[in-house]
Amino acid sequence: DAPDSARLAHWAHGAGLDPKNDFLGPILMHFDIPNALHAQLAEQAITKKNASSFFARNNQARDKLNQHCKEHNLRVNIYKFDGRFAPPPNRPSAAELSHLGVEAWLDEALTVADDARNQVLGSLSQLMRIESFLLCNNKAVANIEELQQLLARKGCTTVKILTPALTFSTSQSRYGNKALISTSSVPRRAEGTFSNSVDPALQQQREAALTHAKEQLSAHQETSAELRRAVETKKSAHAAATERLKAVQSHITRLKHLQNRKDQLQLKISAAEKEVGAFDSDAKKEEHRARLREAHNRLCEFQKQLSAIIKKQAAAVAEVCGHALEAEAVETILIEAKHELQDVEAVIRQLQTSEKDAQGNLQVVKQRCLKLKAEAEAKAPQLSSERRAGDEKAAKEWSSMPSSLDEIDDEIEMLEAETSADRAGADANSLKHFKEKMKQLEEVRERVAESTSSLEAESSAVRSLENNWKPRLLEMVETVNANFSKYFQRFKCVGEVALSDGKRRNADGNVLSDEDDYSQYKIHIMVKWRANEQLHVLGEAGRDSGGERSVATMIYLIALQIINPAPFRVVDEINQAMDSTNERNVFACIMEACKDGGKQYFLLTPKLLPDLDYGTDTTIQLVCNGPYMLQRKDMDLAAFC
């Protein structure tokens, strides 16, 4: 009726589990109920499920039994009991209650082997309180109230009374005066589950026969083992003799082969002796000396050429540096000449302004003189022509003055000529100084032109070198960018790797100068973690978290390996700032990068996520160190896994 229990028992014996030390079951196989009435009543208390269950004697056996039931879908319960079974101390004996129709307590009605009694009764007590079932005949039905009262006085208020006709359950109310509550039910139809009992005498006889058979089997097994050992010894001796025979045959074959080759070797020896006799060692030495001298001469010539190339390179570098210094000096002189020219132009402008002021003053003076003459004639009528004739002094003063307007104009022109002469002298000096400065400026311009030509030649050489290395650099950056973007797609994010040149730019990114400063070249790692943000440089303005920086750095290192074929890489605790999703994706990227072989990663970390896909090429090294760590010799890998 319990095929799953039978299958489990068959497997347990075949799997090496010991019934005495590891398990007990099915439980039905470890007790008998000799009395037919008791066996019939026991069916009302012990269900088939409990009777077909197993009891483990240790945790390891329990785990193995449960695992087998789970794998093969066996509906068998596995229990473990570690205590001691003892009936209630206040329970009256069956003999005291026999006059009321009591046959026995259920735990007393079971016949159990001494070595399994505590385990069987304790387990049944734990499952269904076997000590609380009282087996009675039909006489107890008539005396049920007296029996229940007697049990209540003894403190047994939860006893189930089993009779062939009815089953009585007793409990005590939790309210009021704690009255006894009695219920009755019709028992289930008996199926004869425990009616098959074993005759102890016949069982003892069969066990003795089994023991004798086991002894004979053991003796036969020992004899068979001795015979097998003897056969193995003979086989080993035969194999050794066969190997020796093969070795001897091999030596004989080789000896025959050597004998056949003897004549050929003898002819070769004779030819070699003739060559040795004809060998001229001095001629060979001289030939080798000539070859060495020729190689030495070629080496010296190569060194001379190399020295000349190095000198030319050094001279070219010095010339470039000189041209650069000369260009700086010429630029300085040009700036000074421009400043002096500006000063000369300022002086000329000042003199021109003075000339205009003088001409304006001359006209003013001329008008004033005419006005003063008129006023003088009005105020000094004695100096008029009519009165000068009689006054010698006045005539003398008058004669010293200009006699007409033309004379006054002539005198004014003379004064203007003197003023112009003074001004012309000043202008001549300024013009001479200006011409000298212009001559210096032309010389400076010529030197600047020469330096510019040299600088353009050097710039052309630099551009030629740039055309050699820059396309390869851009190609490498593009390769890294493609790998970086591909790996970043695993995270549902956008990532790029770009080369930033050395050209000066404003805040908007517009180029201010075409001059390229190679010392300012840099690689920019661009990331975009979310759909609502822009692509930006990693770490810019502190906008990326520690985990995001760790992810981008690790993906960049993985993307670099296609252009940097290092034999191995060491990564220390890169996963500590990551969440579980990013850590799992980064580990998948490492596995993807290493799948083609030729690359190794050493990932140092105090922890890893569970259920990672390590693949077949991954090795895990556990470092066990410290005073409280389990020693390596004490570790059980099977138990750990």
DRENBAKOL-130408 format. One line per field, with one value per residue (C-alpha): residue number from 1; residue in three letters; x, z, y. Coordinates in steps of 0.001 Angstrom, whole numbers, m for minus. Example, Ala and Ser with C-alpha at 12.3 -4.5 7.8 and 13.67 -1.06 7.14 Angstrom:
# residues 2
seq <- (1  2)
type <- (ALA  SER)
x <- (12300  13670)
z <- (7800  7140)
y <- (m4500  m1060)
END
This chain:
# residues 641
seq <- (1  2  3  4  5  6  7  8  9  10  11  12  13  14  15  16  17  18  19  20  21  22  23  24  25  26  27  28  29  30  31  32  33  34  35  36  37  38  39  40  41  42  43  44  45  46  47  48  49  50  51  52  53  54  55  56  57  58  59  60  61  62  63  64  65  66  67  68  69  70  71  72  73  74  75  76  77  78  79  80  81  82  83  84  85  86  87  88  89  90  91  92  93  94  95  96  97  98  99  100  101  102  103  104  105  106  107  108  109  110  111  112  113  114  115  116  117  118  119  120  121  122  123  124  125  126  127  128  129  130  131  132  133  134  135  136  137  138  139  140  141  142  143  144  145  146  147  148  149  150  151  152  153  154  155  156  157  158  159  160  161  162  163  164  165  166  167  168  169  170  171  172  173  174  175  176  177  178  179  180  181  182  183  184  185  186  187  188  189  190  191  192  193  194  195  196  197  198  199  200  201  202  203  204  205  206  207  208  209  210  211  212  213  214  215  216  217  218  219  220  221  222  223  224  225  226  227  228  229  230  231  232  233  234  235  236  237  238  239  240  241  242  243  244  245  246  247  248  249  250  251  252  253  254  255  256  257  258  259  260  261  262  263  264  265  266  267  268  269  270  271  272  273  274  275  276  277  278  279  280  281  282  283  284  285  286  287  288  289  290  291  292  293  294  295  296  297  298  299  300  301  302  303  304  305  306  307  308  309  310  311  312  313  314  315  316  317  318  319  320  321  322  323  324  325  326  327  328  329  330  331  332  333  334  335  336  337  338  339  340  341  342  343  344  345  346  347  348  349  350  351  352  353  354  355  356  357  358  359  360  361  362  363  364  365  366  367  368  369  370  371  372  373  374  375  376  377  378  379  380  381  382  383  384  385  386  387  388  389  390  391  392  393  394  395  396  397  398  399  400  401  402  403  404  405  406  407  408  409  410  411  412  413  414  415  416  417  418  419  420  421  422  423  424  425  426  427  428  429  430  431  432  433  434  435  436  437  438  439  440  441  442  443  444  445  446  447  448  449  450  451  452  453  454  455  456  457  458  459  460  461  462  463  464  465  466  467  468  469  470  471  472  473  474  475  476  477  478  479  480  481  482  483  484  485  486  487  488  489  490  491  492  493  494  495  496  497  498  499  500  501  502  503  504  505  506  507  508  509  510  511  512  513  514  515  516  517  518  519  520  521  522  523  524  525  526  527  528  529  530  531  532  533  534  535  536  537  538  539  540  541  542  543  544  545  546  547  548  549  550  551  552  553  554  555  556  557  558  559  560  561  562  563  564  565  566  567  568  569  570  571  572  573  574  575  576  577  578  579  580  581  582  583  584  585  586  587  588  589  590  591  592  593  594  595  596  597  598  599  600  601  602  603  604  605  606  607  608  609  610  611  612  613  614  615  616  617  618  619  620  621  622  623  624  625  626  627  628  629  630  631  632  633  634  635  636  637  638  639  640  641)
type <- (ASP  ALA  PRO  ASP  SER  ALA  ARG  LEU  ALA  HIS  TRP  ALA  HIS  GLY  ALA  GLY  LEU  ASP  PRO  LYS  ASN  ASP  PHE  LEU  GLY  PRO  ILE  LEU  MET  HIS  PHE  ASP  ILE  PRO  ASN  ALA  LEU  HIS  ALA  GLN  LEU  ALA  GLU  GLN  ALA  ILE  THR  LYS  LYS  ASN  ALA  SER  SER  PHE  PHE  ALA  ARG  ASN  ASN  GLN  ALA  ARG  ASP  LYS  LEU  ASN  GLN  HIS  CYS  LYS  GLU  HIS  ASN  LEU  ARG  VAL  ASN  ILE  TYR  LYS  PHE  ASP  GLY  ARG  PHE  ALA  PRO  PRO  PRO  ASN  ARG  PRO  SER  ALA  ALA  GLU  LEU  SER  HIS  LEU  GLY  VAL  GLU  ALA  TRP  LEU  ASP  GLU  ALA  LEU  THR  VAL  ALA  ASP  ASP  ALA  ARG  ASN  GLN  VAL  LEU  GLY  SER  LEU  SER  GLN  LEU  MET  ARG  ILE  GLU  SER  PHE  LEU  LEU  CYS  ASN  ASN  LYS  ALA  VAL  ALA  ASN  ILE  GLU  GLU  LEU  GLN  GLN  LEU  LEU  ALA  ARG  LYS  GLY  CYS  THR  THR  VAL  LYS  ILE  LEU  THR  PRO  ALA  LEU  THR  PHE  SER  THR  SER  GLN  SER  ARG  TYR  GLY  ASN  LYS  ALA  LEU  ILE  SER  THR  SER  SER  VAL  PRO  ARG  ARG  ALA  GLU  GLY  THR  PHE  SER  ASN  SER  VAL  ASP  PRO  ALA  LEU  GLN  GLN  GLN  ARG  GLU  ALA  ALA  LEU  THR  HIS  ALA  LYS  GLU  GLN  LEU  SER  ALA  HIS  GLN  GLU  THR  SER  ALA  GLU  LEU  ARG  ARG  ALA  VAL  GLU  THR  LYS  LYS  SER  ALA  HIS  ALA  ALA  ALA  THR  GLU  ARG  LEU  LYS  ALA  VAL  GLN  SER  HIS  ILE  THR  ARG  LEU  LYS  HIS  LEU  GLN  ASN  ARG  LYS  ASP  GLN  LEU  GLN  LEU  LYS  ILE  SER  ALA  ALA  GLU  LYS  GLU  VAL  GLY  ALA  PHE  ASP  SER  ASP  ALA  LYS  LYS  GLU  GLU  HIS  ARG  ALA  ARG  LEU  ARG  GLU  ALA  HIS  ASN  ARG  LEU  CYS  GLU  PHE  GLN  LYS  GLN  LEU  SER  ALA  ILE  ILE  LYS  LYS  GLN  ALA  ALA  ALA  VAL  ALA  GLU  VAL  CYS  GLY  HIS  ALA  LEU  GLU  ALA  GLU  ALA  VAL  GLU  THR  ILE  LEU  ILE  GLU  ALA  LYS  HIS  GLU  LEU  GLN  ASP  VAL  GLU  ALA  VAL  ILE  ARG  GLN  LEU  GLN  THR  SER  GLU  LYS  ASP  ALA  GLN  GLY  ASN  LEU  GLN  VAL  VAL  LYS  GLN  ARG  CYS  LEU  LYS  LEU  LYS  ALA  GLU  ALA  GLU  ALA  LYS  ALA  PRO  GLN  LEU  SER  SER  GLU  ARG  ARG  ALA  GLY  ASP  GLU  LYS  ALA  ALA  LYS  GLU  TRP  SER  SER  MET  PRO  SER  SER  LEU  ASP  GLU  ILE  ASP  ASP  GLU  ILE  GLU  MET  LEU  GLU  ALA  GLU  THR  SER  ALA  ASP  ARG  ALA  GLY  ALA  ASP  ALA  ASN  SER  LEU  LYS  HIS  PHE  LYS  GLU  LYS  MET  LYS  GLN  LEU  GLU  GLU  VAL  ARG  GLU  ARG  VAL  ALA  GLU  SER  THR  SER  SER  LEU  GLU  ALA  GLU  SER  SER  ALA  VAL  ARG  SER  LEU  GLU  ASN  ASN  TRP  LYS  PRO  ARG  LEU  LEU  GLU  MET  VAL  GLU  THR  VAL  ASN  ALA  ASN  PHE  SER  LYS  TYR  PHE  GLN  ARG  PHE  LYS  CYS  VAL  GLY  GLU  VAL  ALA  LEU  SER  ASP  GLY  LYS  ARG  ARG  ASN  ALA  ASP  GLY  ASN  VAL  LEU  SER  ASP  GLU  ASP  ASP  TYR  SER  GLN  TYR  LYS  ILE  HIS  ILE  MET  VAL  LYS  TRP  ARG  ALA  ASN  GLU  GLN  LEU  HIS  VAL  LEU  GLY  GLU  ALA  GLY  ARG  ASP  SER  GLY  GLY  GLU  ARG  SER  VAL  ALA  THR  MET  ILE  TYR  LEU  ILE  ALA  LEU  GLN  ILE  ILE  ASN  PRO  ALA  PRO  PHE  ARG  VAL  VAL  ASP  GLU  ILE  ASN  GLN  ALA  MET  ASP  SER  THR  ASN  GLU  ARG  ASN  VAL  PHE  ALA  CYS  ILE  MET  GLU  ALA  CYS  LYS  ASP  GLY  GLY  LYS  GLN  TYR  PHE  LEU  LEU  THR  PRO  LYS  LEU  LEU  PRO  ASP  LEU  ASP  TYR  GLY  THR  ASP  THR  THR  ILE  GLN  LEU  VAL  CYS  ASN  GLY  PRO  TYR  MET  LEU  GLN  ARG  LYS  ASP  MET  ASP  LEU  ALA  ALA  PHE  CYS)
x <- (0  3049  5114  6972  8202  9338  11249  12903  13916  15367  17346  18605  20057  21719  23053  25130  22921  23157  19749  21333  23131  21478  17738  14692  11893  9356  8208  5664  8526  9890  6950  4298  894  405  m3137  m5724  m8114  m5252  m4164  m7732  m7994  m4486  m5682  m7878  m4790  m1815  m2487  m894  1017  2635  3182  5013  7201  10975  12996  16568  19114  21358  21115  23173  20912  17822  19151  19985  16547  14751  16860  16062  12327  12404  14303  12078  8767  8327  5530  7216  7636  11102  11322  14101  13674  16475  14702  13740  10305  8604  4887  3136  3957  360  m1134  m2880  m1839  m4056  m4349  m5965  m8581  m9181  m12470  m13875  m13052  m9535  m7162  m3891  m2349  m1382  2356  2294  487  3323  6139  9358  12995  14960  17507  14707  12099  12977  13246  9959  7820  9416  8803  5146  4699  5976  3690  381  890  714  776  m2690  m4594  m6357  m7350  m10623  m13191  m16939  m17378  m15834  m18754  m21114  m18633  m17411  m18498  m16887  m13744  m13530  m14093  m11359  m8928  m9799  m9028  m5605  m5039  m5476  m7968  m6923  m7156  m8747  m10582  m10730  m13338  m14552  m17914  m17085  m14172  m14398  m12440  m12193  m11147  m11535  m13371  m11298  m14199  m16298  m15826  m13509  m16079  m15159  m16312  m16783  m17422  m17852  m17496  m17827  m14432  m13188  m13559  m10681  m8311  m6030  m2980  m1397  m2958  119  2252  5419  5931  8921  10141  9923  11607  14428  14834  14942  17423  19701  19514  20273  23255  24604  24115  25942  28857  29088  28843  31611  33814  33170  33941  37245  38157  37138  39200  42271  41753  41361  44527  46377  45029  46070  49541  49858  48573  51140  53918  52703  52546  56070  57366  55623  57219  60643  60092  59127  62219  64470  62850  63295  66972  67421  65727  67897  71014  70182  69561  72877  74633  73176  74331  77836  79199  77600  79049  82446  82406  81417  84244  86760  85510  85666  89237  90219  88595  90420  93698  93052  91848  94090  93547  95758  93845  90526  91817  92962  89591  87718  90064  89310  85578  85942  87951  85326  82509  84506  85013  81312  80486  82876  81390  77906  78957  80428  77202  75194  77425  77019  73252  73211  75370  73076  70065  71668  72638  69110  67660  70099  69280  65561  66112  68307  65692  63074  65229  66078  62395  61651  64465  63291  59773  61039  63030  60010  57850  60451  60700  56934  56974  59741  57878  54808  56898  58306  54858  53670  56536  55683  52034  53081  55291  52521  50189  52775  53114  49392  49335  52213  50492  47328  49253  51005  47712  46478  49678  49436  45896  46840  49765  47519  45087  47880  49254  45889  45605  49184  48469  45385  47216  50501  49558  52984  54489  52443  54131  52961  54537  57704  59318  59714  60730  64114  63692  60287  61559  64446  62099  59719  62446  63458  59990  58686  57614  54902  52723  54993  57959  55926  54965  58616  59592  56797  57957  61498  60283  58259  61355  63353  60574  60353  64123  64009  61124  62817  65863  63708  61825  65134  66381  63065  63053  66622  65766  62652  64665  67138  64319  62724  66047  66300  62697  63462  66442  64257  61598  64184  65356  61734  61106  64131  63046  59477  60720  62785  59870  57556  60058  60236  56448  56181  58484  56383  53188  54810  55601  52060  50634  52575  51410  48112  46012  47179  46325  42846  42364  43296  40941  38122  38730  38601  35472  33682  34428  33559  30200  29405  30064  28173  25036  24833  24015  21381  23553  25587  29386  32067  35858  37171  40593  40905  43611  45713  43981  42824  39033  36604  33885  31536  34092  34947  38595  40501  43831  44954  48173  48138  49867  50669  51298  47585  46355  44075  41527  37969  35657  32109  29109  25333  23652  20061  17857  17186  20832  23511  26677  29421  33030  33332  33809  32989  31773  31382  28109  28924  28617  31393  29690  29221  32896  33915  31726  33052  36683  36362  34656  37388  40098  38308  37958  41695  42864  42323  45082  47156  47755  49076  49280  47243  45472  44995  41816  41470  37954  36475  33020  32833  30985  28667  25120  24305  23063  26171  28469  26825  27075  30744  31549  29744  31853  35061  33948  33045  36447  38335  36334  38762  41745  45118  43944  43826  42106  42947  39898  40674  37539  36235  32879  31102  27449  25777  24846  27463  28165  31868  32292  34841  37951  37477  39442  38379  41100  39872  42363  42017  44066  43635  43443  39702  39572  38926  42141  42492  42915  39584  37576  35097  34449  31531  29787  30513  28971)
z <- (0  236  m2958  m2498  939  m513  m3296  m828  1432  m1533  m2633  905  1273  m2138  m1498  1471  4272  7427  8998  12441  12324  9599  9290  10502  8121  6989  10627  10069  9598  13091  15360  15686  17380  18300  19681  16853  18733  19504  15833  14732  17203  16330  12788  14272  15751  13465  9905  6842  6239  9661  9408  6052  7128  7728  10687  10213  12949  11830  9755  6845  6393  6627  3886  1575  2014  1421  m1670  m3171  m2494  m4143  m7227  m7770  m6568  m3733  m1305  1892  5058  6670  10400  12958  16699  19126  22497  24846  25002  28408  29143  31356  35051  36260  33726  35412  34267  32068  34917  37158  34489  33270  35241  33040  29753  29202  27254  27068  26310  22602  23216  25478  22831  20325  20256  19333  19325  22263  20095  18192  20929  21977  18361  17238  20228  20515  16824  17035  20162  18328  15341  16966  20776  20862  24687  24784  23069  25269  23694  25112  24370  24020  27826  28054  26091  28980  31534  29489  31934  34921  32904  31811  35366  36663  33989  34756  38445  37417  35295  31916  30280  26623  26267  23200  24057  21169  21145  18294  18306  19032  19461  22445  22730  26054  26597  29357  28867  29195  30646  33814  36049  33594  32853  30875  27248  25711  22033  20224  16604  14568  13812  10259  8545  9486  6632  8468  8252  11421  11339  9805  12813  12883  14989  17233  17178  13384  13092  15344  13260  10015  11463  12534  9012  7549  9835  8825  5150  5607  7291  4424  1902  3720  3675  m54  m660  1204  m832  m4028  m3032  m2451  m5848  m7494  m5830  m7049  m10575  m10461  m9295  m12165  m14619  m13353  m13694  m17185  m18186  m16836  m18736  m21883  m21507  m21026  m24125  m26147  m24908  m25875  m29307  m29745  m28845  m31314  m34085  m33349  m33269  m36728  m37994  m36615  m38165  m41569  m41167  m40129  m43709  m44672  m41622  m42343  m45854  m44391  m41841  m44617  m46626  m43517  m42799  m46337  m45881  m42571  m44235  m47043  m44687  m44707  m41348  m42085  m45273  m43439  m40636  m43142  m44910  m41651  m40702  m44040  m43437  m39940  m41252  m43920  m41344  m39046  m41846  m42714  m39030  m38822  m41973  m40587  m37318  m39253  m41204  m38012  m36327  m39307  m39223  m35491  m36032  m38849  m36645  m33779  m36188  m37566  m34073  m33143  m36369  m35670  m32151  m33536  m36091  m33386  m31169  m34145  m35004  m31445  m31562  m34939  m33647  m30635  m32873  m35145  m32169  m30983  m34507  m34659  m31305  m32485  m35749  m33768  m31693  m34882  m36383  m33142  m33323  m36989  m36099  m33240  m35574  m38148  m35439  m34346  m37951  m38274  m34954  m36098  m39376  m37507  m35041  m37978  m39511  m36154  m35618  m39122  m38541  m35169  m36626  m39137  m36395  m34191  m37053  m37490  m33784  m33707  m36432  m34530  m31226  m32616  m35286  m34831  m36605  m39651  m42815  m42402  m38994  m39407  m41452  m38553  m35958  m36605  m33895  m35100  m38612  m37521  m35668  m38562  m41043  m38993  m39384  m42524  m44911  m46563  m46261  m48637  m46350  m43458  m45546  m46455  m42812  m41986  m44749  m43398  m39969  m41512  m43419  m40203  m38510  m41457  m41397  m37731  m38401  m41485  m39404  m36882  m39692  m41339  m38142  m37647  m41259  m40979  m37815  m39512  m42551  m40266  m38476  m41789  m42916  m39687  m40183  m43701  m42374  m39652  m42199  m44316  m41304  m40404  m43963  m43783  m40375  m41616  m44604  m42322  m39935  m42788  m43895  m40356  m40079  m43331  m41881  m38699  m40773  m42733  m39485  m38253  m41425  m40564  m36974  m36612  m38996  m37106  m33801  m35060  m36314  m32878  m31124  m33514  m32778  m29022  m29505  m31419  m28691  m25905  m27527  m28132  m24509  m23216  m25034  m22518  m19883  m22136  m22089  m24619  m24496  m26806  m26807  m28629  m29289  m28194  m30107  m28845  m30703  m28625  m28353  m26659  m24186  m27071  m28598  m31610  m32788  m31964  m33510  m35952  m33993  m32658  m29271  m29093  m25333  m24871  m26649  m24475  m24629  m23582  m22304  m23109  m21321  m21232  m18469  m18880  m21822  m20453  m20230  m22750  m23698  m21399  m20372  m17579  m14193  m15544  m12754  m10452  m12118  m12225  m9175  m7951  m9390  m12784  m12892  m11997  m14787  m17427  m16354  m16464  m19880  m21197  m19985  m21684  m24920  m24852  m24917  m28685  m29356  m26241  m26221  m22667  m21480  m18329  m16410  m12640  m11454  m7722  m6210  m9281  m8322  m4821  m5836  m8364  m7911  m8651  m12223  m13299  m11577  m13415  m16766  m16200  m15399  m18605  m20581  m19128  m20062  m23587  m23993  m22928  m24950  m27918  m25712  m25298  m22488  m18702  m16011  m12311  m10492  m6809  m4681  m1208  m2662  m5872  m6826  m6637  m9800  m12047  m15356  m14937  m18005  m18342  m18486  m15109  m11995  m8516  m5857  m2264  116  3596  6094  9607  13141  12925  9439  8850  7988  4409  5488  7344  4404  2720  m813  m1358  1786  835  m2629)
y <- (0  2307  1817  5118  3983  661  2421  4785  1870  m36  3036  3756  234  510  4037  2933  4286  2174  1294  1099  4430  6509  5881  3966  3160  2588  2852  68  m2412  m1771  m2677  m5419  m5571  m9257  m8816  m8797  m6443  m4068  m4129  m3308  m389  917  1645  4429  6137  5412  6550  4962  8179  7989  4235  4583  7502  7404  8656  9914  9321  12247  15421  14113  11079  13294  15601  12682  11102  14402  15098  11679  12115  15535  14337  11253  12740  10213  11115  10009  12071  12197  13016  13301  12686  13526  13212  10400  8795  8531  8013  10585  9864  10429  8009  5030  1569  m592  m3124  m480  195  m3358  m3702  m888  m2692  m1285  m3545  m1506  1836  2041  2536  m577  m2623  m2202  m4748  m2931  m4055  m2656  m806  984  1377  4919  6103  4477  5445  8903  9628  8403  10476  13503  12822  11809  11510  7717  7756  9426  6536  3938  601  m867  m3589  m2996  m3194  270  1728  1021  2365  5335  8053  6340  5714  9340  10602  8319  9499  13145  12615  11269  14405  12648  15007  14594  10831  9212  5988  3504  720  m1487  298  3956  6325  8716  11978  13826  17453  20005  23293  26445  28403  28373  25367  23577  20875  17780  17656  14232  13501  10204  9109  5942  4392  3988  635  m1615  m2510  m4881  m2641  m4072  m7554  m9157  m9980  m12070  m15174  m14383  m17982  m18156  m14758  m15913  m19061  m17079  m14614  m17480  m18940  m15523  m15099  m18517  m17681  m14392  m16185  m18691  m15844  m13982  m17103  m17578  m13910  m14208  m17311  m15534  m12500  m14698  m16314  m12910  m11691  m14782  m14242  m10591  m11611  m14079  m11489  m8972  m11549  m12445  m8785  m8205  m11218  m9982  m6566  m8128  m10287  m7208  m5389  m8311  m8514  m4787  m5039  m7925  m5918  m2888  m5036  m6413  m2889  m1669  m4655  m3723  m117  m1070  m1284  2026  3758  2234  3768  7147  6887  6211  9200  11384  10276  11240  14686  15118  14269  16756  19511  22643  24342  27370  28186  27919  30144  32758  32594  33147  36010  37684  37330  38782  41744  42398  42246  44556  47070  47005  47562  50529  52054  51619  53265  56205  56608  56368  58986  61328  60903  61635  64759  65945  65365  67305  70144  70228  70398  73174  75040  74773  76083  78928  79864  79894  82149  84402  84675  85709  88337  89678  89902  91860  94300  94693  95599  98160  99673  99976  101790  104210  104834  105701  108153  109852  110145  111745  114337  115153  115585  117897  120046  120291  121448  124088  125351  125793  127604  129930  130813  131584  133773  135565  136621  137789  139820  141329  142493  143820  145782  147479  148308  149657  151821  153397  153920  155327  157843  158811  159115  160563  163018  164604  161569  162202  163321  166869  167233  165164  167782  170166  167591  165891  163312  162281  162151  159904  157508  157527  156768  153721  152285  150605  153259  151245  148132  146288  146801  145495  142471  141950  142022  139608  137260  137460  136472  133648  132482  132411  130495  128074  127562  126608  124288  122776  121920  120119  118297  117279  115644  113820  112608  111327  109444  108067  106823  105078  103354  102325  100839  98856  97789  96476  94507  93072  92154  90332  88330  87618  86400  84096  82763  82360  80361  78100  77808  76820  74169  72778  72961  71018  68329  68237  67888  65072  63261  63955  62408  59239  58745  60622  58417  55321  56996  57917  54354  52957  55402  54433  50723  51357  53517  50735  48163  50614  51461  47765  46788  49840  48668  45779  48415  50083  53229  55227  55436  56826  57279  60392  62015  65671  67643  70590  73449  76439  76725  79055  78059  77129  74759  76964  76840  80058  79024  76316  75825  72227  71693  67989  68165  68937  65771  63651  60813  61697  58957  60140  58572  58961  56955  58129  59114  62618  63702  64719  62852  64201  63559  60989  62669  66149  68458  65426  64413  60640  58366  56083  53012  54700  55715  52146  50692  53116  52588  48809  48819  51161  48745  45834  47852  48683  45085  44669  47257  46517  42743  42440  38792  39470  42232  42642  44389  45117  45382  47110  45770  47263  50467  48756  47559  43918  44575  46498  43997  41093  42925  43823  40197  39132  41653  40178  36666  37889  39570  36415  33874  33881  33000  34704  36989  36637  38682  38483  39879  40473  40918  40009  38954  37938  37709  34290  32352  34011  32236  31460  29253  26454  28684  30407  29450  30587  30855  31184  32817  31284  33253  34575  33137  32414  30910  27224  25391  24180  20543  20754  22104  19780  21034  18643  19884  23500  23116)
END
